[in-house]
Amino acid sequence: MGHLAEQGRHVAYPGTVIKAVVFDVGETLIDETRIWSRWADRLGVPRLTLLGVLGGMAALDRSYADAFALVRPGLDLEEESRRWAAEDPLGLRENFDADDLYPDVRPALAALRGLGLGVVVAGNQPVQAKAALEAMALPVDAIYTSAQWGVEKPDPAFYAHVAQVAGVAARHILYVGDRLDNDVLAAARSGLRTALLRRGPWGFLHAQRPQARSADLIVDDLFEVVEGVATL
């Protein structure tokens, strides 16, 4: 995998200025249900409790880390992650694999490539996520993470990296994600086109907000992204 400009994939779909589609990871490509369920089991709280509190954090525009602080006051999340890794080095723990992919991911990404569009994965993810995603052999041109770049969304520098690796001007890129703050609004400020995916707690909640109208597309699945690029 490498820079798209080196791979000759800049054939725009007829009737649209979109030349590359870039995807967020969590709750865009990856269903995080199993991850949060394992965390609930680890912390000894009912799964519904942790999932419900996470939804509350999404509604209040608070970090997922605040959910851990509510159910386990005083928890050192980084230390707990290290302890978990030491106790279960071969387990998935807080990570994911191909079984966590949403069912529309492979066919939709393949369809976009079939239209001649560049397809990139780039999201806020830890170091180990890149290898996990690459092991899935997804039909994409490149995979990048915030840990790899040393910068996270919504920092404009993240989207500068996105444009660089896509190899086209920002206005020719459609960024697809499930959040207004990190994805739609931040990407738009950097000149990218945007699609808000109604998936996961943030996606459904954010799609109801007035700012959602700033997205170029609001979609319920990735097949609608394939259909939507032709309308931009």
FIKEKOL-296769 format. One record per residue: residue in one letter; x, y, z of N, C-alpha, C, O in turn. Coordinates in steps of 0.2 Angstrom, whole numbers, m for minus. Layout:
<sites>
SITE  code   n_c1   n_c2   n_c3  ca_c1  ca_c2  ca_c3   c_c1   c_c2   c_c3   o_c1   o_c2   o_c3
SITE     a      X      Y      Z      X      Y      Z      X      Y      Z      X      Y      Z
...
</sites>
This chain:
<sites>
SITE  code   n_c1   n_c2   n_c3  ca_c1  ca_c2  ca_c3   c_c1   c_c2   c_c3   o_c1   o_c2   o_c3
SITE     m      4     m6      0      0      0      0      4      6      0     10      6      3
SITE     g      2     11     m3      6     18     m4      2     23     m6     m4     23     m6
SITE     h      6     29     m8      3     35    m10     m2     33    m16      1     30    m21
SITE     l     m8     36    m16    m12     34    m22    m10     37    m29    m11     34    m34
SITE     a     m6     43    m28     m4     46    m34      1     41    m38      2     42    m44
SITE     e      4     37    m34      9     32    m37      5     26    m40      9     22    m43
SITE     q     m1     26    m39     m5     19    m41     m9     20    m47    m13     16    m49
SITE     g    m10     26    m50    m14     27    m55    m21     26    m55    m25     24    m59
SITE     r    m24     28    m49    m31     27    m47    m35     34    m47    m40     34    m44
SITE     h    m33     39    m51    m36     45    m51    m41     46    m57    m40     51    m61
SITE     v    m45     41    m58    m50     41    m64    m57     43    m60    m60     39    m57
SITE     a    m59     49    m61    m65     51    m58    m71     48    m61    m72     47    m67
SITE     y    m76     46    m56    m82     44    m58    m86     49    m63    m86     55    m60
SITE     p    m88     47    m68    m92     52    m73    m97     56    m69   m101     53    m66
SITE     g    m97     63    m70   m102     67    m67   m101     69    m60   m105     73    m57
SITE     t    m95     68    m57    m93     70    m50    m86     72    m50    m82     70    m54
SITE     v    m85     77    m45    m78     79    m44    m75     75    m38    m69     76    m37
SITE     i    m78     70    m35    m75     66    m30    m70     61    m34    m72     57    m38
SITE     k    m64     61    m31    m59     57    m34    m56     52    m29    m53     47    m31
SITE     a    m57     53    m23    m55     48    m17    m60     48    m12    m63     54    m10
SITE     v    m61     43     m9    m66     42     m3    m62     39      3    m58     34      2
SITE     v    m62     43      8    m58     41     14    m63     39     20    m67     43     21
SITE     f    m61     34     23    m66     31     29    m63     32     35    m57     30     36
SITE     d    m67     34     40    m65     33     47    m65     26     49    m67     22     45
SITE     v    m64     24     55    m63     17     57    m69     15     62    m73     11     60
SITE     g    m68     17     68    m73     15     73    m80     17     71    m82     23     70
SITE     e    m85     12     71    m92     13     70    m93     16     63    m99     18     61
SITE     t    m88     16     59    m89     17     52    m88     10     48    m92      8     44
SITE     l    m82      8     49    m80      1     46    m81     m5     52    m83    m10     50
SITE     i    m79     m3     58    m78     m8     63    m84     m7     68    m86     m2     71
SITE     d    m88    m12     69    m93    m13     74    m90    m14     81    m86    m19     82
SITE     e    m90     m9     85    m86     m9     92    m90    m13     97    m88    m12    103
SITE     t    m96    m16     96   m100    m19    101    m96    m24    105    m96    m24    111
SITE     r    m92    m29    102    m88    m34    105    m83    m30    110    m81    m33    115
SITE     i    m80    m25    107    m74    m22    111    m77    m19    117    m74    m20    123
SITE     w    m83    m15    117    m85    m12    123    m88    m18    128    m88    m17    134
SITE     s    m91    m23    125    m93    m29    129    m87    m32    133    m88    m34    139
SITE     r    m82    m33    130    m76    m36    133    m74    m31    139    m72    m33    144
SITE     w    m74    m24    137    m72    m20    143    m77    m20    149    m75    m20    154
SITE     a    m83    m21    147    m88    m21    153    m87    m27    157    m87    m27    163
SITE     d    m85    m33    153    m84    m39    157    m77    m38    161    m77    m40    167
SITE     r    m72    m35    158    m66    m34    162    m67    m29    168    m64    m31    173
SITE     l    m72    m24    168    m73    m20    173    m78    m23    178    m79    m20    184
SITE     g    m81    m28    176    m86    m31    181    m93    m27    181    m96    m27    187
SITE     v    m95    m24    176   m101    m21    176   m105    m24    170   m103    m26    165
SITE     p   m112    m23    171   m116    m26    165   m115    m23    159   m113    m17    158
SITE     r   m115    m27    153   m113    m24    147   m118    m18    145   m116    m13    142
SITE     l   m124    m19    147   m129    m13    145   m127     m7    149   m128     m2    146
SITE     t   m125     m8    155   m123     m2    159   m118      2    155   m118      8    154
SITE     l   m112     m1    153   m107      2    150   m109      5    143   m107     11    141
SITE     l   m113      1    139   m115      4    133   m120     10    134   m120     14    130
SITE     g   m124      9    139   m129     15    140   m125     21    142   m127     27    140
SITE     v   m120     20    146   m116     26    148   m112     29    143   m112     35    142
SITE     l   m110     25    138   m106     27    132   m111     32    128   m109     37    125
SITE     g   m117     29    127   m122     33    124   m123     40    127   m124     45    123
SITE     g   m123     40    134   m124     46    137   m119     51    136   m120     57    135
SITE     m   m113     48    136   m107     53    134   m107     56    127   m106     61    126
SITE     a   m110     51    122   m111     54    116   m116     60    115   m115     65    112
SITE     a   m121     59    119   m126     64    119   m124     70    122   m126     76    121
SITE     l   m119     70    127   m117     76    131   m110     78    128   m107     83    131
SITE     d   m108     76    122   m102     78    119    m96     77    124    m91     81    124
SITE     r    m96     72    127    m90     70    132    m87     64    129    m89     60    125
SITE     s    m81     63    131    m76     58    129    m78     51    132    m82     50    137
SITE     y    m77     46    128    m78     39    130    m75     37    137    m77     33    141
SITE     a    m69     41    138    m65     40    144    m69     42    150    m68     39    155
SITE     d    m74     47    149    m78     49    155    m83     43    157    m85     43    163
SITE     a    m84     39    152    m89     33    154    m85     28    159    m88     26    163
SITE     f    m79     27    157    m75     23    162    m75     26    169    m75     23    174
SITE     a    m74     33    169    m73     36    175    m80     36    179    m79     36    185
SITE     l    m85     36    176    m92     35    179    m93     28    182    m95     27    188
SITE     v    m91     23    178    m93     16    181    m87     14    185    m89      9    189
SITE     r    m81     16    185    m76     14    189    m72     20    191    m66     22    188
SITE     p    m74     24    196    m71     30    198    m63     29    200    m62     24    203
SITE     g    m59     33    198    m52     32    199    m48     27    195    m42     26    196
SITE     l    m51     24    190    m48     20    186    m43     23    181    m44     28    178
SITE     d    m37     20    181    m31     22    177    m32     18    171    m30     12    171
SITE     l    m35     21    165    m36     17    159    m30     14    156    m30      9    154
SITE     e    m25     18    156    m19     16    152    m16     10    156    m13      5    153
SITE     e    m16     11    163    m13      5    167    m17     m1    167    m14     m7    166
SITE     e    m24      0    166    m28     m6    166    m27     m9    159    m27    m16    159
SITE     s    m26     m6    154    m25     m8    147    m18    m12    147    m18    m18    145
SITE     r    m13    m10    151     m7    m13    151     m7    m20    155     m5    m25    153
SITE     r    m11    m19    161    m12    m25    165    m16    m31    161    m14    m37    161
SITE     w    m21    m29    157    m25    m33    153    m21    m37    148    m21    m43    147
SITE     a    m16    m33    145    m12    m36    139     m7    m41    142     m6    m46    139
SITE     a     m5    m39    148      0    m44    152     m4    m51    154     m1    m56    153
SITE     e    m10    m50    156    m14    m56    158    m17    m60    152    m17    m66    153
SITE     d    m18    m57    147    m21    m60    141    m18    m58    134    m21    m55    130
SITE     p    m11    m60    134     m7    m57    128    m10    m59    121     m9    m56    116
SITE     l    m13    m65    121    m16    m67    114    m23    m66    113    m25    m67    107
SITE     g    m26    m63    118    m33    m61    117    m34    m54    113    m30    m50    112
SITE     l    m40    m53    110    m42    m47    107    m42    m41    112    m40    m36    110
SITE     r    m45    m42    118    m45    m37    123    m49    m31    120    m55    m31    118
SITE     e    m45    m25    119    m48    m19    117    m47    m18    109    m48    m12    107
SITE     n    m45    m23    106    m43    m23     99    m49    m26     95    m54    m28     97
SITE     f    m48    m26     88    m53    m29     84    m50    m34     78    m44    m33     77
SITE     d    m54    m37     75    m52    m41     69    m57    m41     64    m62    m38     64
SITE     a    m57    m46     59    m61    m45     53    m68    m47     55    m73    m45     52
SITE     d    m69    m51     61    m76    m52     63    m80    m46     65    m86    m47     66
SITE     d    m76    m41     66    m80    m35     68    m81    m30     63    m84    m25     64
SITE     l    m80    m32     57    m82    m28     51    m89    m28     50    m92    m33     51
SITE     y    m92    m22     49    m99    m21     47   m100    m25     40    m95    m25     36
SITE     p   m105    m28     39   m106    m32     33   m106    m29     26   m105    m32     21
SITE     d   m107    m22     26   m107    m18     20   m100    m16     18    m99    m13     12
SITE     v    m95    m17     22    m89    m14     21    m85    m16     15    m84    m13     10
SITE     r    m84    m23     14    m80    m26      9    m84    m24      2    m81    m22     m3
SITE     p    m90    m26      1    m93    m24     m5    m94    m17     m7    m93    m15    m13
SITE     a    m95    m13     m2    m95     m5     m4    m88     m3     m6    m88      1    m10
SITE     l    m83     m4     m2    m77     m2     m4    m74     m5    m11    m71     m1    m15
SITE     a    m76    m11    m12    m74    m14    m19    m78    m10    m24    m75     m9    m30
SITE     a    m84     m8    m23    m88     m5    m28    m85      2    m29    m85      4    m35
SITE     l    m83      5    m24    m80     12    m25    m73     11    m29    m72     16    m34
SITE     r    m70      6    m28    m64      5    m32    m65      4    m39    m62      6    m44
SITE     g    m71      0    m40    m73     m2    m47    m75      4    m51    m75      4    m57
SITE     l    m77     10    m47    m79     16    m51    m73     20    m52    m73     25    m55
SITE     g    m67     17    m51    m61     21    m52    m59     26    m47    m54     30    m48
SITE     l    m62     26    m41    m60     31    m36    m55     28    m31    m54     22    m30
SITE     g    m51     32    m28    m46     30    m23    m50     29    m17    m54     32    m15
SITE     v    m48     24    m13    m51     22     m7    m46     21     m1    m41     17     m2
SITE     v    m46     25      4    m41     26      9    m45     25     16    m51     27     17
SITE     v    m42     22     21    m44     21     28    m40     26     32    m33     25     31
SITE     a    m42     30     36    m38     35     40    m43     37     46    m47     40     45
SITE     g    m41     35     52    m45     37     58    m41     37     64    m35     35     64
SITE     n    m44     39     69    m40     40     76    m40     33     79    m45     30     81
SITE     q    m34     30     78    m33     23     80    m26     22     83    m22     26     82
SITE     p    m26     17     88    m19     16     91    m14     12     86    m16     10     81
SITE     v     m8     11     89     m3      9     84     m5      2     81     m4      1     76
SITE     q     m8     m3     86     m9    m10     84    m15    m10     78    m16    m15     75
SITE     a    m19     m5     78    m25     m5     73    m23     m5     66    m26     m9     62
SITE     k    m17     m2     64    m15     m3     57    m14    m10     55    m16    m12     49
SITE     a    m10    m14     59     m9    m21     57    m15    m25     57    m16    m29     53
SITE     a    m20    m23     62    m26    m27     62    m30    m26     55    m33    m30     53
SITE     l    m30    m19     53    m34    m18     47    m30    m21     41    m34    m23     36
SITE     e    m24    m20     41    m20    m23     35    m21    m30     34    m21    m33     29
SITE     a    m22    m34     40    m23    m41     40    m29    m43     37    m30    m49     35
SITE     m    m34    m38     36    m41    m40     34    m41    m40     26    m46    m42     23
SITE     a    m35    m38     23    m35    m38     15    m41    m34     12    m44    m37      8
SITE     l    m43    m28     15    m48    m24     13    m47    m22      6    m41    m21      4
SITE     p    m52    m21      1    m51    m18     m5    m50    m10     m5    m54     m6     m7
SITE     v    m44     m8     m2    m42     m1     m2    m35      0     m4    m31     m5     m5
SITE     d    m34      6     m5    m27      8     m8    m22      9     m2    m16      8     m3
SITE     a    m24     11      3    m20     13      9    m23     13     15    m29     15     16
SITE     i    m20     12     21    m22     12     28    m18     16     32    m12     15     32
SITE     y    m21     21     35    m17     25     40    m20     26     46    m26     26     47
SITE     t    m16     28     52    m19     29     58    m16     35     61    m11     38     59
SITE     s    m20     38     66    m18     44     70    m11     43     73     m7     47     74
SITE     a    m10     36     76     m4     35     79      2     35     75      7     37     76
SITE     q      1     33     68      6     33     63      8     40     62     14     41     61
SITE     w      3     44     61      4     51     59      6     56     65      9     61     64
SITE     g      5     54     71      6     58     77      2     64     78      3     68     81
SITE     v     m4     63     75     m9     68     76    m16     65     75    m17     61     71
SITE     e    m21     68     79    m28     65     79    m33     70     77    m32     76     77
SITE     k    m38     67     74    m44     72     73    m47     75     79    m46     71     84
SITE     p    m49     81     79    m51     85     73    m45     90     71    m47     95     68
SITE     d    m39     89     73    m34     93     71    m33     94     64    m33     89     60
SITE     p    m33    100     61    m32    101     54    m26     97     51    m27     95     45
SITE     a    m21     96     55    m15     93     52    m17     86     50    m14     83     46
SITE     f    m22     82     54    m24     76     52    m27     76     45    m25     71     40
SITE     y    m31     81     43    m34     81     36    m29     83     31    m30     82     25
SITE     a    m24     87     33    m19     88     28    m15     82     26    m13     81     20
SITE     h    m14     78     31    m11     71     29    m16     67     25    m13     64     20
SITE     v    m22     67     26    m27     64     22    m27     66     15    m26     62     10
SITE     a    m26     73     14    m26     75      7    m19     73      4    m19     72     m2
SITE     q    m14     73      8     m7     71      5     m7     64      2     m5     63     m3
SITE     v    m10     60      7     m9     53      5    m14     51     m1    m13     46     m5
SITE     a    m20     55     m1    m25     53     m6    m22     56    m13    m24     53    m18
SITE     g    m18     61    m13    m14     63    m19    m19     67    m23    m17     69    m29
SITE     v    m24     70    m20    m29     75    m24    m30     81    m20    m29     80    m14
SITE     a    m33     86    m23    m35     92    m19    m40     90    m14    m44     86    m15
SITE     a    m41     93     m8    m45     92     m3    m53     92     m6    m57     88     m4
SITE     r    m54     96    m10    m61     97    m13    m63     91    m17    m69     90    m18
SITE     h    m58     87    m19    m60     81    m22    m60     74    m18    m61     69    m21
SITE     i    m60     75    m11    m60     70     m7    m67     70     m3    m69     75      0
SITE     l    m70     64     m2    m76     63      2    m73     59      8    m71     54      8
SITE     y    m74     63     14    m73     59     20    m79     57     24    m84     60     24
SITE     v    m79     50     25    m85     47     28    m83     45     35    m79     41     37
SITE     g    m88     47     40    m87     46     47    m94     46     51    m99     48     48
SITE     d    m94     44     57   m100     44     61   m101     50     66   m105     50     70
SITE     r    m96     55     66    m97     60     70    m96     67     67    m93     68     62
SITE     l   m100     72     70   m100     78     67    m93     82     69    m90     84     65
SITE     d    m91     81     76    m85     85     78    m79     82     75    m75     87     72
SITE     n    m78     76     75    m71     74     73    m71     73     65    m66     73     62
SITE     d    m77     71     62    m77     70     55    m80     75     51    m76     78     47
SITE     v    m86     76     51    m90     81     46    m87     88     47    m85     91     42
SITE     l    m88     91     53    m86     98     54    m78     99     53    m76    104     50
SITE     a    m74     95     56    m67     95     55    m65     95     48    m61     98     46
SITE     a    m67     89     45    m65     88     38    m67     94     33    m64     96     29
SITE     a    m73     97     34    m76    102     30    m72    108     31    m71    112     26
SITE     r    m69    110     37    m65    115     38    m59    115     35    m56    120     33
SITE     s    m57    109     33    m50    108     29    m52    107     22    m47    106     18
SITE     g    m58    109     20    m60    109     13    m62    102     10    m63    102      4
SITE     l    m63     97     14    m65     91     11    m73     91     10    m76     94     14
SITE     r    m75     86      6    m82     85      6    m84     80     11    m79     76     13
SITE     t    m90     79     14    m91     75     20    m97     71     19   m102     73     16
SITE     a    m97     65     22   m103     61     23   m104     58     30    m99     56     33
SITE     l   m110     60     33   m111     58     40   m115     51     40   m120     50     37
SITE     l   m112     46     43   m115     39     43   m119     38     49   m116     39     55
SITE     r   m125     37     49   m130     35     54   m128     28     57   m132     24     55
SITE     r   m123     28     61   m121     21     63   m117     22     70   m113     27     70
SITE     g   m119     18     75   m116     19     81   m119     25     85   m123     28     82
SITE     p   m118     25     92   m121     30     96   m120     37     93   m125     41     93
SITE     w   m114     39     92   m113     46     89   m116     47     83   m119     53     82
SITE     g   m116     42     78   m119     43     72   m126     45     72   m129     50     69
SITE     f   m130     41     76   m137     42     76   m139     49     80   m143     52     78
SITE     l   m135     50     85   m137     56     89   m135     62     85   m138     67     84
SITE     h   m129     62     82   m126     68     78   m131     70     72   m131     75     70
SITE     a   m133     64     69   m137     65     63   m144     69     64   m147     72     60
SITE     q   m146     70     71   m152     74     72   m150     81     74   m155     85     75
SITE     r   m144     83     74   m142     90     76   m142     94     70   m141     92     64
SITE     p   m144    101     71   m144    105     65   m138    105     61   m138    106     55
SITE     q   m132    105     64   m126    105     60   m125     99     55   m121    100     51
SITE     a   m129     94     56   m128     88     52   m130     91     44   m128     87     40
SITE     r   m134     96     44   m136     98     37   m130    101     33   m130    102     27
SITE     s   m124    102     37   m118    104     33   m115     98     30   m110    100     25
SITE     a   m116     92     31   m113     87     28   m116     86     21   m122     88     19
SITE     d   m112     84     16   m114     84      9   m119     78      8   m123     78      4
SITE     l   m118     73     12   m122     67     12   m123     65     19   m119     65     24
SITE     i   m129     62     21   m131     59     27   m133     52     25   m138     51     21
SITE     v   m130     47     27   m131     40     24   m133     35     30   m130     36     35
SITE     d   m136     30     28   m138     24     33   m133     18     32   m133     14     37
SITE     d   m129     18     27   m125     12     26   m120     14     21   m120     20     18
SITE     l   m115     10     20   m109     12     15   m111     11      8   m108     14      3
SITE     f   m117      7      6   m119      7     m1   m122     14     m3   m122     15     m9
SITE     e   m125     17      2   m127     24      0   m122     29     m1   m123     34     m5
SITE     v   m116     28      1   m110     32      0   m108     30     m8   m107     35    m12
SITE     v   m108     24    m10   m107     22    m17   m112     26    m21   m110     29    m27
SITE     e   m118     26    m20   m123     29    m24   m123     37    m23   m124     40    m28
SITE     g   m121     39    m17   m120     47    m16   m115     50    m20   m115     56    m21
SITE     v   m109     47    m21   m104     51    m24   m105     53    m31   m103     58    m33
SITE     a   m110     50    m34   m112     53    m41   m116     59    m40   m117     63    m45
SITE     t   m119     60    m35   m123     66    m34   m119     73    m32   m122     78    m32
SITE     l   m113     72    m30   m109     77    m28   m106     81    m34   m102     86    m33
</sites>
